[in-house]
Amino acid sequence: MRLWKLSYISTAVAAPDEALHQLHEICARSDDRNARAGISSIATVHRGRFAQVIEGPEDAVRALLRRIMGDPRHHSVLVLADAPLVERRYADWSMTYRDPKAFIHDQIDDILKQTADVVRAMKATWH
Ligand SMILES: Cc1cc2nc3c(=O)[nH]c(=O)nc-3n(C[C@H](O)[C@H](O)[C@H](O)COP(=O)(O)O)c2cc1C
C-alpha cells in the first residue's frame, strides 16, 4: 500500500474558543483510531480555520478524509496537498494538536526539505 500525504484547511462552524475546545476533543478521540489505521497527523486551529496534515496508507487517508468532509463542525474543506509520500514526517504522532506557530514552522521545514530533494534530484540528472 502506498504511503500518502494529505493536508487541508477548513472553516470552523463554532466561535474560535469553542473550535479550539472541539479540536482538543477531536485529537483525544482520534488518537487511538488513527494509530490503529496507521495514520499519523497534526492539526491546528487559527482564526476560525482548522488545518490538518494526514499521513498513512492511501486507502486509510482517503477514508478519513471522507469522514472529515462530512463532519458538521466545519465546512469549506480545501485540500492543499494530496500526494504520495516517501517518508513520514509525523511518525510519532497519531493525532496531535500543534499550536499555529509550530504547525506553520513544520510546514515551512517540509517545503524547504522538499525543495532540497527536488534540487538534488535535478542535479543528479545533469551528471
Ligand atoms: C478538523 C477535524 C479534524 C478531524 N480529524 C480526525 C482524525 O484525524 N481522525 C479521526 O478519526 N477523526 C477526525 N475527525 C472527526 C471525524 O470527522 C469523525 O467525526 C470521526 O472520525 C468519527 O467518525 P464516525 O462518526 O463516522 O465514526 C476530525 C474532525 C474535524 C472537524
The ligand as an SDF file (V2000), in Angstrom:
LIG
                    3D

 31 33  0  0  0  0  0  0  0  0999 V2000
  -10.8580   19.4150   11.8700 C   0  0  0  0  0  0  0  0  0  0  0  0
  -11.2210   17.9740   12.1070 C   0  0  0  0  0  0  0  0  0  0  0  0
  -10.2220   17.0020   12.1250 C   0  0  0  0  0  0  0  0  0  0  0  0
  -10.5320   15.6680   12.3560 C   0  0  0  0  0  0  0  0  0  0  0  0
   -9.5310   14.7320   12.3550 N   0  0  0  0  0  0  0  0  0  0  0  0
   -9.8300   13.4290   12.5970 C   0  0  0  0  0  0  0  0  0  0  0  0
   -8.8070   12.4390   12.6040 C   0  0  0  0  0  0  0  0  0  0  0  0
   -7.6230   12.6990   12.3900 O   0  0  0  0  0  0  0  0  0  0  0  0
   -9.1770   11.1560   12.8610 N   0  0  0  0  0  0  0  0  0  0  0  0
  -10.4850   10.7950   13.1120 C   0  0  0  0  0  0  0  0  0  0  0  0
  -10.7550    9.6050   13.3290 O   0  0  0  0  0  0  0  0  0  0  0  0
  -11.4530   11.7200   13.1000 N   0  0  0  0  0  0  0  0  0  0  0  0
  -11.1640   13.0190   12.8650 C   0  0  0  0  0  0  0  0  0  0  0  0
  -12.1620   13.9640   12.8760 N   0  0  0  0  0  0  0  0  0  0  0  0
  -13.5250   13.5310   13.2610 C   0  0  0  0  0  0  0  0  0  0  0  0
  -14.2350   12.8960   12.0880 C   0  0  0  0  0  0  0  0  0  0  0  0
  -14.7590   13.9060   11.2560 O   0  0  0  0  0  0  0  0  0  0  0  0
  -15.3730   11.9870   12.6080 C   0  0  0  0  0  0  0  0  0  0  0  0
  -16.2400   12.7290   13.4150 O   0  0  0  0  0  0  0  0  0  0  0  0
  -14.8290   10.8320   13.4390 C   0  0  0  0  0  0  0  0  0  0  0  0
  -13.7850   10.1820   12.7530 O   0  0  0  0  0  0  0  0  0  0  0  0
  -15.9370    9.8060   13.7680 C   0  0  0  0  0  0  0  0  0  0  0  0
  -16.4700    9.3170   12.5830 O   0  0  0  0  0  0  0  0  0  0  0  0
  -17.7450    8.3460   12.5690 P   0  0  0  0  0  0  0  0  0  0  0  0
  -18.7730    9.0280   13.4120 O   0  0  0  0  0  0  0  0  0  0  0  0
  -18.1180    8.2170   11.1260 O   0  0  0  0  0  0  0  0  0  0  0  0
  -17.2710    7.0590   13.1770 O   0  0  0  0  0  0  0  0  0  0  0  0
  -11.8780   15.2960   12.6060 C   0  0  0  0  0  0  0  0  0  0  0  0
  -12.8820   16.2870   12.5630 C   0  0  0  0  0  0  0  0  0  0  0  0
  -12.5740   17.6000   12.3160 C   0  0  0  0  0  0  0  0  0  0  0  0
  -13.6580   18.6300   12.3140 C   0  0  0  0  0  0  0  0  0  0  0  0
  1  2  1  0
  2  3  1  0
  2 30  2  0
  3  4  2  0
  4  5  1  0
  4 28  1  0
  5  6  2  0
  6  7  1  0
  6 13  1  0
  7  8  2  0
  7  9  1  0
  9 10  1  0
 10 11  2  0
 10 12  1  0
 12 13  2  0
 13 14  1  0
 14 15  1  0
 14 28  1  0
 15 16  1  0
 16 17  1  0
 16 18  1  0
 18 19  1  0
 18 20  1  0
 20 21  1  0
 20 22  1  0
 22 23  1  0
 23 24  1  0
 24 25  2  0
 24 26  1  0
 24 27  1  0
 28 29  2  0
 29 30  1  0
 30 31  1  0
M  END
$$$$
